[in-house]
């Protein structure tokens, strides 16, 4: 099951804000309608709406089969007739069709016969006040066509009229405003989120720099949003605990290595005093491995506690010294040893102690896994690398990557003891010296043939550089 792709925070905010704006628009419209409906029901809007009768007639007027004007008994029309027993009106078209009901008031009757000459008008009675009109004349569009209506000028607003009045306002004003707000949200929110997340970007860069050999690196709180600060603090506290645990682990290994040096030295001395024989040789090989391992542990502690300073070292001198130290052990195990430098001196920039340890480890591996026969050859090249070859079975192709893992053992093969890889300890040590040696180069140089196995320790002639 593939993991779900994380959702973008800015687009989630944009979507939520747009939905919220739409909900607020709908709620605002509903509140306006409820308020108007309440005012209409309670009579707060009054009975002075001039177009009340006209609005009802527009919804009821139609034509019959002969083209005459007639009224359909709509609920609004029936309600108006029941509320106004003295209801009157005149409806006509330009073809002479006429529809009327009730008795036209005397003050309006003279006008009713002159409708051909009037477009729109608000009629007032001489005896009435300025706010008490007697009638209204208006041309309107209906399903029966364009008609002229003469009706009373008093009445209440209908719900349909209110909705019809609000609809243009929503379409022409509210919806464009909502559209502009949504567009502003779409354009501004990503920018705001991006600005707000600048601190998180810096924290992510800090996290990229966290590594096993870089203790003390913490995520920055600069410009981090307040909502994310608890998470960043939790990560920093977790890193504090990891650093303390790792430092304790390293101190334990260093202390253990220091404590083991004296017993191993005593053990080596006692074994050397035993009579010569295969068992004595094997015991010396084992104590040599222990000596190298404790030295590696001390090297790691030393390199972690200070800034490494590289210096010119002579690979030929290192090879000569290590071969002289280990040759007796190799001869006792049944090997011959040869040293083949391509030049009298090959100088590189590196840490002499770590290079000593790495080369000794390669030769010790050749002694352990060379089949106890043939020649172990150490070649020092002008290009700045040392190659150690034996006549053993070599490293199986499917295990060449794993041998650089700490304490990895090759799978048991007939006639050979399992191999414990110590190369990573050397590789890590030397890699921290600014490219004096790198585990990746050791890995690439490990190869196997039917009667030969070689490992190459690669160094560089580049100018010394400092790295923690």
ABEGO torsion letter per residue (X at the ends): XBBBBBBBAAAAAAAAAAAAAAAAAAAAAAAAAAAAAAAAAAGAAEAABAAAAAAAAAAABBBBAAGBBBBBBBAAAAAAAAABAABBBBBBBAAGBBBBBEBBBAAAAAAAAAAAABABBBBBBAABBAABBABBBBBBBBAAEBBBBBBBABEBBBAAAAAAAAAAAAAAAAAAAAAAAAAAAAAAAAAAAAAAAAAAAAAAAAAAABBAABBGBBBBABGBBAAAAAAAAAAAAAAAAAAAAAAAAAAAAAAAAAAAAAAAAAAAAAAAABBBEAAAAAAAAAAAAAAAAAAAAAAAAAAAABBBBBBBBBAAAAAAAAAAAAAAAAAAAGBBBBBBBABABBBBBBBAAAAAAAAAAAAAAAAAAAGGBEBBBBBBBAAGBBBBBBABAEBBAAAAAAAABBGBBBBBBBGBBBBBBAAAAAAAAAAAAGGABBAAAAAAABBBBAABBBBBBBBBABBBBBBX
